[in-house]
Amino acid sequence: MSIRNTRPRERDATADDALMALSLITVWSMRTGRSLRPVPVSELTAQELEDFWADDQMVAPDGASGVSRP
């Protein structure tokens, strides 16, 4: 009986991560109308990523967080 390595190969995990990232970015772009510069994600600035992923519904009109805390 042979023991099979159950860990996914690194190449497969990287491909899965890239596909998941593409899917999430595409859906968020369609929902918000926002887009990212056409460069690898690693070349985007922190501010660009924050602006892209920010959820306008989580910020109150006065700029305070819209998340209520107990």
N, CA, C and O atoms as a Maestro MAE file, in Angstrom:
{
 s_m_m2io_version
 :::
 2.0.0
}

f_m_ct {
 s_m_title
 :::
 protein
 m_atom[280] {
  # First column is atom index #
  i_m_mmod_type
  r_m_x_coord
  r_m_y_coord
  r_m_z_coord
  i_m_residue_number
  s_m_chain_name
  s_m_pdb_residue_name
  s_m_pdb_atom_name
  i_m_atomic_number
  :::
  1 25 0.842 -1.188 0.000 1 A "MET " " N  " 7
  2 3 0.000 0.000 0.000 1 A "MET " " CA " 6
  3 2 0.884 1.246 0.000 1 A "MET " " C  " 6
  4 15 1.763 1.382 0.850 1 A "MET " " O  " 8
  5 25 0.658 2.136 -0.930 2 A "SER " " N  " 7
  6 3 1.474 3.346 -1.001 2 A "SER " " CA " 6
  7 2 0.772 4.500 -0.304 2 A "SER " " C  " 6
  8 15 -0.455 4.601 -0.287 2 A "SER " " O  " 8
  9 25 1.580 5.346 0.258 3 A "ILE " " N  " 7
  10 3 1.037 6.539 0.930 3 A "ILE " " CA " 6
  11 2 1.069 7.671 -0.076 3 A "ILE " " C  " 6
  12 15 2.115 7.996 -0.637 3 A "ILE " " O  " 8
  13 25 -0.057 8.247 -0.287 4 A "ARG " " N  " 7
  14 3 -0.169 9.334 -1.255 4 A "ARG " " CA " 6
  15 2 -0.076 10.671 -0.544 4 A "ARG " " C  " 6
  16 15 -0.663 10.863 0.521 4 A "ARG " " O  " 8
  17 25 0.648 11.569 -1.125 5 A "ASN " " N  " 7
  18 3 0.757 12.917 -0.572 5 A "ASN " " CA " 6
  19 2 -0.579 13.623 -0.791 5 A "ASN " " C  " 6
  20 15 -1.001 13.810 -1.932 5 A "ASN " " O  " 8
  21 25 -1.245 14.016 0.293 6 A "THR " " N  " 7
  22 3 -2.570 14.635 0.173 6 A "THR " " CA " 6
  23 2 -2.498 16.150 0.050 6 A "THR " " C  " 6
  24 15 -3.509 16.796 -0.227 6 A "THR " " O  " 8
  25 25 -1.303 16.732 0.253 7 A "ARG " " N  " 7
  26 3 -1.174 18.180 0.084 7 A "ARG " " CA " 6
  27 2 -1.219 18.527 -1.388 7 A "ARG " " C  " 6
  28 15 -0.594 17.847 -2.202 7 A "ARG " " O  " 8
  29 25 -1.952 19.583 -1.747 8 A "PRO " " N  " 7
  30 3 -1.968 19.967 -3.167 8 A "PRO " " CA " 6
  31 2 -0.588 20.454 -3.571 8 A "PRO " " C  " 6
  32 15 0.154 21.025 -2.771 8 A "PRO " " O  " 8
  33 25 -0.273 20.218 -4.800 9 A "ARG " " N  " 7
  34 3 1.009 20.721 -5.297 9 A "ARG " " CA " 6
  35 2 0.986 22.238 -5.254 9 A "ARG " " C  " 6
  36 15 -0.059 22.861 -5.435 9 A "ARG " " O  " 8
  37 25 2.137 22.816 -5.014 10 A "GLU " " N  " 7
  38 3 2.222 24.269 -4.899 10 A "GLU " " CA " 6
  39 2 1.715 24.955 -6.160 10 A "GLU " " C  " 6
  40 15 1.052 25.989 -6.079 10 A "GLU " " O  " 8
  41 25 2.018 24.393 -7.315 11 A "ARG " " N  " 7
  42 3 1.571 24.984 -8.575 11 A "ARG " " CA " 6
  43 2 0.043 25.021 -8.646 11 A "ARG " " C  " 6
  44 15 -0.530 26.016 -9.089 11 A "ARG " " O  " 8
  45 25 -0.612 23.954 -8.215 12 A "ASP " " N  " 7
  46 3 -2.071 23.908 -8.241 12 A "ASP " " CA " 6
  47 2 -2.673 24.928 -7.286 12 A "ASP " " C  " 6
  48 15 -3.653 25.593 -7.620 12 A "ASP " " O  " 8
  49 25 -2.087 25.053 -6.096 13 A "ALA " " N  " 7
  50 3 -2.593 26.016 -5.120 13 A "ALA " " CA " 6
  51 2 -2.443 27.435 -5.649 13 A "ALA " " C  " 6
  52 15 -3.335 28.263 -5.468 13 A "ALA " " O  " 8
  53 25 -1.335 27.717 -6.294 14 A "THR " " N  " 7
  54 3 -1.111 29.047 -6.847 14 A "THR " " CA " 6
  55 2 -2.127 29.345 -7.944 14 A "THR " " C  " 6
  56 15 -2.655 30.455 -8.016 14 A "THR " " O  " 8
  57 25 -2.402 28.368 -8.791 15 A "ALA " " N  " 7
  58 3 -3.393 28.557 -9.853 15 A "ALA " " CA " 6
  59 2 -4.780 28.765 -9.255 15 A "ALA " " C  " 6
  60 15 -5.543 29.602 -9.737 15 A "ALA " " O  " 8
  61 25 -5.111 28.013 -8.214 16 A "ASP " " N  " 7
  62 3 -6.399 28.178 -7.552 16 A "ASP " " CA " 6
  63 2 -6.513 29.556 -6.914 16 A "ASP " " C  " 6
  64 15 -7.562 30.195 -7.001 16 A "ASP " " O  " 8
  65 25 -5.443 30.018 -6.275 17 A "ASP " " N  " 7
  66 3 -5.446 31.348 -5.653 17 A "ASP " " CA " 6
  67 2 -5.636 32.439 -6.707 17 A "ASP " " C  " 6
  68 15 -6.390 33.389 -6.495 17 A "ASP " " O  " 8
  69 25 -4.959 32.300 -7.829 18 A "ALA " " N  " 7
  70 3 -5.077 33.299 -8.891 18 A "ALA " " CA " 6
  71 2 -6.491 33.332 -9.451 18 A "ALA " " C  " 6
  72 15 -7.030 34.406 -9.717 18 A "ALA " " O  " 8
  73 25 -7.090 32.168 -9.632 19 A "LEU " " N  " 7
  74 3 -8.457 32.101 -10.141 19 A "LEU " " CA " 6
  75 2 -9.441 32.703 -9.140 19 A "LEU " " C  " 6
  76 15 -10.372 33.410 -9.527 19 A "LEU " " O  " 8
  77 25 -9.235 32.421 -7.857 20 A "MET " " N  " 7
  78 3 -10.114 32.987 -6.828 20 A "MET " " CA " 6
  79 2 -9.975 34.507 -6.793 20 A "MET " " C  " 6
  80 15 -10.977 35.218 -6.706 20 A "MET " " O  " 8
  81 25 -8.749 35.007 -6.860 21 A "ALA " " N  " 7
  82 3 -8.528 36.455 -6.861 21 A "ALA " " CA " 6
  83 2 -9.194 37.101 -8.066 21 A "ALA " " C  " 6
  84 15 -9.853 38.132 -7.933 21 A "ALA " " O  " 8
  85 25 -9.028 36.507 -9.236 22 A "LEU " " N  " 7
  86 3 -9.657 37.040 -10.448 22 A "LEU " " CA " 6
  87 2 -11.169 37.076 -10.302 22 A "LEU " " C  " 6
  88 15 -11.813 38.048 -10.698 22 A "LEU " " O  " 8
  89 25 -11.735 36.023 -9.736 23 A "SER " " N  " 7
  90 3 -13.190 35.958 -9.561 23 A "SER " " CA " 6
  91 2 -13.674 37.035 -8.599 23 A "SER " " C  " 6
  92 15 -14.643 37.735 -8.889 23 A "SER " " O  " 8
  93 25 -13.006 37.172 -7.456 24 A "LEU " " N  " 7
  94 3 -13.422 38.170 -6.464 24 A "LEU " " CA " 6
  95 2 -13.284 39.590 -7.000 24 A "LEU " " C  " 6
  96 15 -14.174 40.418 -6.807 24 A "LEU " " O  " 8
  97 25 -12.176 39.870 -7.669 25 A "ILE " " N  " 7
  98 3 -11.961 41.213 -8.223 25 A "ILE " " CA " 6
  99 2 -12.995 41.520 -9.295 25 A "ILE " " C  " 6
  100 15 -13.507 42.638 -9.359 25 A "ILE " " O  " 8
  101 25 -13.307 40.538 -10.137 26 A "THR " " N  " 7
  102 3 -14.290 40.743 -11.201 26 A "THR " " CA " 6
  103 2 -15.673 41.021 -10.632 26 A "THR " " C  " 6
  104 15 -16.352 41.946 -11.076 26 A "THR " " O  " 8
  105 25 -16.095 40.227 -9.652 27 A "VAL " " N  " 7
  106 3 -17.422 40.423 -9.047 27 A "VAL " " CA " 6
  107 2 -17.499 41.780 -8.366 27 A "VAL " " C  " 6
  108 15 -18.491 42.493 -8.515 27 A "VAL " " O  " 8
  109 25 -16.445 42.148 -7.608 28 A "TRP " " N  " 7
  110 3 -16.467 43.437 -6.892 28 A "TRP " " CA " 6
  111 2 -16.469 44.592 -7.891 28 A "TRP " " C  " 6
  112 15 -17.130 45.605 -7.662 28 A "TRP " " O  " 8
  113 25 -15.742 44.449 -8.986 29 A "SER " " N  " 7
  114 3 -15.736 45.489 -10.019 29 A "SER " " CA " 6
  115 2 -17.125 45.669 -10.622 29 A "SER " " C  " 6
  116 15 -17.570 46.793 -10.855 29 A "SER " " O  " 8
  117 25 -17.797 44.563 -10.870 30 A "MET " " N  " 7
  118 3 -19.141 44.635 -11.449 30 A "MET " " CA " 6
  119 2 -20.137 45.235 -10.464 30 A "MET " " C  " 6
  120 15 -21.029 45.980 -10.869 30 A "MET " " O  " 8
  121 25 -20.000 44.925 -9.178 31 A "ARG " " N  " 7
  122 3 -20.938 45.449 -8.176 31 A "ARG " " CA " 6
  123 2 -20.726 46.920 -7.899 31 A "ARG " " C  " 6
  124 15 -21.688 47.656 -7.675 31 A "ARG " " O  " 8
  125 25 -19.460 47.365 -7.910 32 A "THR " " N  " 7
  126 3 -19.167 48.735 -7.490 32 A "THR " " CA " 6
  127 2 -18.842 49.687 -8.642 32 A "THR " " C  " 6
  128 15 -18.900 50.904 -8.466 32 A "THR " " O  " 8
  129 25 -18.503 49.156 -9.806 33 A "GLY " " N  " 7
  130 3 -18.088 49.997 -10.911 33 A "GLY " " CA " 6
  131 2 -16.647 50.464 -10.792 33 A "GLY " " C  " 6
  132 15 -16.181 51.258 -11.609 33 A "GLY " " O  " 8
  133 25 -15.941 49.979 -9.786 34 A "ARG " " N  " 7
  134 3 -14.542 50.359 -9.597 34 A "ARG " " CA " 6
  135 2 -13.651 49.449 -10.416 34 A "ARG " " C  " 6
  136 15 -14.042 48.344 -10.791 34 A "ARG " " O  " 8
  137 25 -12.449 49.928 -10.690 35 A "SER " " N  " 7
  138 3 -11.489 49.091 -11.406 35 A "SER " " CA " 6
  139 2 -10.100 49.323 -10.826 35 A "SER " " C  " 6
  140 15 -9.841 50.320 -10.152 35 A "SER " " O  " 8
  141 25 -9.228 48.383 -11.107 36 A "LEU " " N  " 7
  142 3 -7.835 48.490 -10.691 36 A "LEU " " CA " 6
  143 2 -6.977 48.791 -11.908 36 A "LEU " " C  " 6
  144 15 -7.360 48.488 -13.038 36 A "LEU " " O  " 8
  145 25 -5.813 49.390 -11.671 37 A "ARG " " N  " 7
  146 3 -4.872 49.592 -12.781 37 A "ARG " " CA " 6
  147 2 -4.505 48.230 -13.354 37 A "ARG " " C  " 6
  148 15 -4.436 47.251 -12.611 37 A "ARG " " O  " 8
  149 25 -4.270 48.148 -14.650 38 A "PRO " " N  " 7
  150 3 -3.933 46.859 -15.266 38 A "PRO " " CA " 6
  151 2 -2.474 46.466 -15.039 38 A "PRO " " C  " 6
  152 15 -1.673 46.416 -15.973 38 A "PRO " " O  " 8
  153 25 -2.153 46.189 -13.782 39 A "VAL " " N  " 7
  154 3 -0.811 45.733 -13.393 39 A "VAL " " CA " 6
  155 2 -0.987 44.552 -12.449 39 A "VAL " " C  " 6
  156 15 -2.085 44.341 -11.934 39 A "VAL " " O  " 8
  157 25 0.067 43.776 -12.208 40 A "PRO " " N  " 7
  158 3 -0.052 42.710 -11.218 40 A "PRO " " CA " 6
  159 2 -0.463 43.288 -9.854 40 A "PRO " " C  " 6
  160 15 -0.056 44.393 -9.494 40 A "PRO " " O  " 8
  161 25 -1.254 42.549 -9.119 41 A "VAL " " N  " 7
  162 3 -1.753 43.034 -7.823 41 A "VAL " " CA " 6
  163 2 -0.605 43.441 -6.911 41 A "VAL " " C  " 6
  164 15 -0.745 44.382 -6.129 41 A "VAL " " O  " 8
  165 25 0.504 42.763 -6.995 42 A "SER " " N  " 7
  166 3 1.647 43.080 -6.136 42 A "SER " " CA " 6
  167 2 2.208 44.474 -6.406 42 A "SER " " C  " 6
  168 15 2.940 45.009 -5.573 42 A "SER " " O  " 8
  169 25 1.884 45.068 -7.543 43 A "GLU " " N  " 7
  170 3 2.370 46.408 -7.881 43 A "GLU " " CA " 6
  171 2 1.393 47.512 -7.487 43 A "GLU " " C  " 6
  172 15 1.707 48.693 -7.638 43 A "GLU " " O  " 8
  173 25 0.229 47.150 -6.990 44 A "LEU " " N  " 7
  174 3 -0.738 48.157 -6.554 44 A "LEU " " CA " 6
  175 2 -0.346 48.679 -5.179 44 A "LEU " " C  " 6
  176 15 0.203 47.948 -4.355 44 A "LEU " " O  " 8
  177 25 -0.635 49.950 -4.946 45 A "THR " " N  " 7
  178 3 -0.320 50.533 -3.641 45 A "THR " " CA " 6
  179 2 -1.392 50.138 -2.631 45 A "THR " " C  " 6
  180 15 -2.491 49.724 -2.999 45 A "THR " " O  " 8
  181 25 -1.054 50.272 -1.364 46 A "ALA " " N  " 7
  182 3 -2.018 49.984 -0.305 46 A "ALA " " CA " 6
  183 2 -3.250 50.877 -0.455 46 A "ALA " " C  " 6
  184 15 -4.376 50.423 -0.250 46 A "ALA " " O  " 8
  185 25 -3.038 52.134 -0.808 47 A "GLN " " N  " 7
  186 3 -4.160 53.067 -0.969 47 A "GLN " " CA " 6
  187 2 -5.072 52.645 -2.115 47 A "GLN " " C  " 6
  188 15 -6.294 52.731 -1.997 47 A "GLN " " O  " 8
  189 25 -4.490 52.189 -3.224 48 A "GLU " " N  " 7
  190 3 -5.296 51.728 -4.359 48 A "GLU " " CA " 6
  191 2 -6.153 50.529 -3.954 48 A "GLU " " C  " 6
  192 15 -7.328 50.444 -4.312 48 A "GLU " " O  " 8
  193 25 -5.558 49.617 -3.212 49 A "LEU " " N  " 7
  194 3 -6.309 48.435 -2.772 49 A "LEU " " CA " 6
  195 2 -7.411 48.812 -1.791 49 A "LEU " " C  " 6
  196 15 -8.528 48.303 -1.881 49 A "LEU " " O  " 8
  197 25 -7.097 49.706 -0.853 50 A "GLU " " N  " 7
  198 3 -8.121 50.156 0.100 50 A "GLU " " CA " 6
  199 2 -9.275 50.849 -0.622 50 A "GLU " " C  " 6
  200 15 -10.442 50.599 -0.320 50 A "GLU " " O  " 8
  201 25 -8.946 51.714 -1.571 51 A "ASP " " N  " 7
  202 3 -9.988 52.421 -2.317 51 A "ASP " " CA " 6
  203 2 -10.852 51.447 -3.114 51 A "ASP " " C  " 6
  204 15 -12.067 51.619 -3.201 51 A "ASP " " O  " 8
  205 25 -10.229 50.431 -3.691 52 A "PHE " " N  " 7
  206 3 -10.964 49.459 -4.492 52 A "PHE " " CA " 6
  207 2 -11.887 48.608 -3.622 52 A "PHE " " C  " 6
  208 15 -13.054 48.411 -3.962 52 A "PHE " " O  " 8
  209 25 -11.372 48.105 -2.506 53 A "TRP " " N  " 7
  210 3 -12.144 47.163 -1.683 53 A "TRP " " CA " 6
  211 2 -13.043 47.836 -0.649 53 A "TRP " " C  " 6
  212 15 -13.853 47.156 -0.020 53 A "TRP " " O  " 8
  213 25 -12.928 49.138 -0.455 54 A "ALA " " N  " 7
  214 3 -13.737 49.830 0.547 54 A "ALA " " CA " 6
  215 2 -15.218 49.617 0.273 54 A "ALA " " C  " 6
  216 15 -15.667 49.647 -0.873 54 A "ALA " " O  " 8
  217 25 -15.958 49.403 1.337 55 A "ASP " " N  " 7
  218 3 -17.405 49.217 1.228 55 A "ASP " " CA " 6
  219 2 -18.065 50.499 1.699 55 A "ASP " " C  " 6
  220 15 -18.062 50.806 2.891 55 A "ASP " " O  " 8
  221 25 -18.630 51.246 0.762 56 A "ASP " " N  " 7
  222 3 -19.236 52.537 1.091 56 A "ASP " " CA " 6
  223 2 -20.334 52.425 2.137 56 A "ASP " " C  " 6
  224 15 -20.602 53.398 2.842 56 A "ASP " " O  " 8
  225 25 -20.968 51.287 2.257 57 A "GLN " " N  " 7
  226 3 -22.041 51.106 3.232 57 A "GLN " " CA " 6
  227 2 -21.504 50.940 4.645 57 A "GLN " " C  " 6
  228 15 -22.274 50.980 5.604 57 A "GLN " " O  " 8
  229 25 -20.202 50.755 4.790 58 A "MET " " N  " 7
  230 3 -19.601 50.586 6.113 58 A "MET " " CA " 6
  231 2 -19.132 51.911 6.698 58 A "MET " " C  " 6
  232 15 -18.626 51.938 7.820 58 A "MET " " O  " 8
  233 25 -19.288 53.013 5.963 59 A "VAL " " N  " 7
  234 3 -18.840 54.319 6.436 59 A "VAL " " CA " 6
  235 2 -20.049 55.243 6.539 59 A "VAL " " C  " 6
  236 15 -20.817 55.392 5.588 59 A "VAL " " O  " 8
  237 25 -20.203 55.852 7.696 60 A "ALA " " N  " 7
  238 3 -21.304 56.791 7.924 60 A "ALA " " CA " 6
  239 2 -20.999 58.102 7.199 60 A "ALA " " C  " 6
  240 15 -19.840 58.370 6.883 60 A "ALA " " O  " 8
  241 25 -22.018 58.924 6.930 61 A "PRO " " N  " 7
  242 3 -21.807 60.190 6.216 61 A "PRO " " CA " 6
  243 2 -20.769 61.100 6.874 61 A "PRO " " C  " 6
  244 15 -20.093 61.859 6.179 61 A "PRO " " O  " 8
  245 25 -20.630 61.037 8.204 62 A "ASP " " N  " 7
  246 3 -19.661 61.898 8.888 62 A "ASP " " CA " 6
  247 2 -18.251 61.322 8.852 62 A "ASP " " C  " 6
  248 15 -17.337 61.893 9.446 62 A "ASP " " O  " 8
  249 25 -18.062 60.191 8.162 63 A "GLY " " N  " 7
  250 3 -16.740 59.592 8.044 63 A "GLY " " CA " 6
  251 2 -16.432 58.554 9.110 63 A "GLY " " C  " 6
  252 15 -15.423 57.853 9.034 63 A "GLY " " O  " 8
  253 25 -17.312 58.459 10.106 64 A "ALA " " N  " 7
  254 3 -17.106 57.465 11.155 64 A "ALA " " CA " 6
  255 2 -17.484 56.085 10.638 64 A "ALA " " C  " 6
  256 15 -18.253 55.958 9.685 64 A "ALA " " O  " 8
  257 25 -16.950 55.076 11.258 65 A "SER " " N  " 7
  258 3 -17.269 53.709 10.863 65 A "SER " " CA " 6
  259 2 -18.752 53.454 11.068 65 A "SER " " C  " 6
  260 15 -19.306 53.821 12.104 65 A "SER " " O  " 8
  261 25 -19.394 52.834 10.100 66 A "GLY " " N  " 7
  262 3 -20.808 52.508 10.205 66 A "GLY " " CA " 6
  263 2 -21.072 51.215 10.952 66 A "GLY " " C  " 6
  264 15 -22.221 50.811 11.131 66 A "GLY " " O  " 8
  265 25 -19.993 50.565 11.387 67 A "VAL " " N  " 7
  266 3 -20.128 49.305 12.123 67 A "VAL " " CA " 6
  267 2 -20.428 49.615 13.561 67 A "VAL " " C  " 6
  268 15 -19.679 50.340 14.216 67 A "VAL " " O  " 8
  269 25 -21.524 49.069 14.064 68 A "SER " " N  " 7
  270 3 -21.843 49.292 15.468 68 A "SER " " CA " 6
  271 2 -21.124 48.278 16.336 68 A "SER " " C  " 6
  272 15 -21.009 47.105 15.982 68 A "SER " " O  " 8
  273 25 -20.650 48.739 17.459 69 A "ARG " " N  " 7
  274 3 -19.935 47.865 18.382 69 A "ARG " " CA " 6
  275 2 -20.726 47.759 19.680 69 A "ARG " " C  " 6
  276 15 -21.249 48.759 20.173 69 A "ARG " " O  " 8
  277 25 -20.816 46.559 20.231 70 A "PRO " " N  " 7
  278 3 -21.580 46.406 21.483 70 A "PRO " " CA " 6
  279 2 -20.941 47.094 22.640 70 A "PRO " " C  " 6
  280 15 -21.467 47.052 23.752 70 A "PRO " " O  " 8
  :::
 }
 m_bond[279] {
  # First column is bond index #
  i_m_from
  i_m_to
  i_m_order
  :::
  1 1 2 1
  2 2 3 1
  3 3 4 2
  4 3 5 1
  5 5 6 1
  6 6 7 1
  7 7 8 2
  8 7 9 1
  9 9 10 1
  10 10 11 1
  11 11 12 2
  12 11 13 1
  13 13 14 1
  14 14 15 1
  15 15 16 2
  16 15 17 1
  17 17 18 1
  18 18 19 1
  19 19 20 2
  20 19 21 1
  21 21 22 1
  22 22 23 1
  23 23 24 2
  24 23 25 1
  25 25 26 1
  26 26 27 1
  27 27 28 2
  28 27 29 1
  29 29 30 1
  30 30 31 1
  31 31 32 2
  32 31 33 1
  33 33 34 1
  34 34 35 1
  35 35 36 2
  36 35 37 1
  37 37 38 1
  38 38 39 1
  39 39 40 2
  40 39 41 1
  41 41 42 1
  42 42 43 1
  43 43 44 2
  44 43 45 1
  45 45 46 1
  46 46 47 1
  47 47 48 2
  48 47 49 1
  49 49 50 1
  50 50 51 1
  51 51 52 2
  52 51 53 1
  53 53 54 1
  54 54 55 1
  55 55 56 2
  56 55 57 1
  57 57 58 1
  58 58 59 1
  59 59 60 2
  60 59 61 1
  61 61 62 1
  62 62 63 1
  63 63 64 2
  64 63 65 1
  65 65 66 1
  66 66 67 1
  67 67 68 2
  68 67 69 1
  69 69 70 1
  70 70 71 1
  71 71 72 2
  72 71 73 1
  73 73 74 1
  74 74 75 1
  75 75 76 2
  76 75 77 1
  77 77 78 1
  78 78 79 1
  79 79 80 2
  80 79 81 1
  81 81 82 1
  82 82 83 1
  83 83 84 2
  84 83 85 1
  85 85 86 1
  86 86 87 1
  87 87 88 2
  88 87 89 1
  89 89 90 1
  90 90 91 1
  91 91 92 2
  92 91 93 1
  93 93 94 1
  94 94 95 1
  95 95 96 2
  96 95 97 1
  97 97 98 1
  98 98 99 1
  99 99 100 2
  100 99 101 1
  101 101 102 1
  102 102 103 1
  103 103 104 2
  104 103 105 1
  105 105 106 1
  106 106 107 1
  107 107 108 2
  108 107 109 1
  109 109 110 1
  110 110 111 1
  111 111 112 2
  112 111 113 1
  113 113 114 1
  114 114 115 1
  115 115 116 2
  116 115 117 1
  117 117 118 1
  118 118 119 1
  119 119 120 2
  120 119 121 1
  121 121 122 1
  122 122 123 1
  123 123 124 2
  124 123 125 1
  125 125 126 1
  126 126 127 1
  127 127 128 2
  128 127 129 1
  129 129 130 1
  130 130 131 1
  131 131 132 2
  132 131 133 1
  133 133 134 1
  134 134 135 1
  135 135 136 2
  136 135 137 1
  137 137 138 1
  138 138 139 1
  139 139 140 2
  140 139 141 1
  141 141 142 1
  142 142 143 1
  143 143 144 2
  144 143 145 1
  145 145 146 1
  146 146 147 1
  147 147 148 2
  148 147 149 1
  149 149 150 1
  150 150 151 1
  151 151 152 2
  152 151 153 1
  153 153 154 1
  154 154 155 1
  155 155 156 2
  156 155 157 1
  157 157 158 1
  158 158 159 1
  159 159 160 2
  160 159 161 1
  161 161 162 1
  162 162 163 1
  163 163 164 2
  164 163 165 1
  165 165 166 1
  166 166 167 1
  167 167 168 2
  168 167 169 1
  169 169 170 1
  170 170 171 1
  171 171 172 2
  172 171 173 1
  173 173 174 1
  174 174 175 1
  175 175 176 2
  176 175 177 1
  177 177 178 1
  178 178 179 1
  179 179 180 2
  180 179 181 1
  181 181 182 1
  182 182 183 1
  183 183 184 2
  184 183 185 1
  185 185 186 1
  186 186 187 1
  187 187 188 2
  188 187 189 1
  189 189 190 1
  190 190 191 1
  191 191 192 2
  192 191 193 1
  193 193 194 1
  194 194 195 1
  195 195 196 2
  196 195 197 1
  197 197 198 1
  198 198 199 1
  199 199 200 2
  200 199 201 1
  201 201 202 1
  202 202 203 1
  203 203 204 2
  204 203 205 1
  205 205 206 1
  206 206 207 1
  207 207 208 2
  208 207 209 1
  209 209 210 1
  210 210 211 1
  211 211 212 2
  212 211 213 1
  213 213 214 1
  214 214 215 1
  215 215 216 2
  216 215 217 1
  217 217 218 1
  218 218 219 1
  219 219 220 2
  220 219 221 1
  221 221 222 1
  222 222 223 1
  223 223 224 2
  224 223 225 1
  225 225 226 1
  226 226 227 1
  227 227 228 2
  228 227 229 1
  229 229 230 1
  230 230 231 1
  231 231 232 2
  232 231 233 1
  233 233 234 1
  234 234 235 1
  235 235 236 2
  236 235 237 1
  237 237 238 1
  238 238 239 1
  239 239 240 2
  240 239 241 1
  241 241 242 1
  242 242 243 1
  243 243 244 2
  244 243 245 1
  245 245 246 1
  246 246 247 1
  247 247 248 2
  248 247 249 1
  249 249 250 1
  250 250 251 1
  251 251 252 2
  252 251 253 1
  253 253 254 1
  254 254 255 1
  255 255 256 2
  256 255 257 1
  257 257 258 1
  258 258 259 1
  259 259 260 2
  260 259 261 1
  261 261 262 1
  262 262 263 1
  263 263 264 2
  264 263 265 1
  265 265 266 1
  266 266 267 1
  267 267 268 2
  268 267 269 1
  269 269 270 1
  270 270 271 1
  271 271 272 2
  272 271 273 1
  273 273 274 1
  274 274 275 1
  275 275 276 2
  276 275 277 1
  277 277 278 1
  278 278 279 1
  279 279 280 2
  :::
 }
}
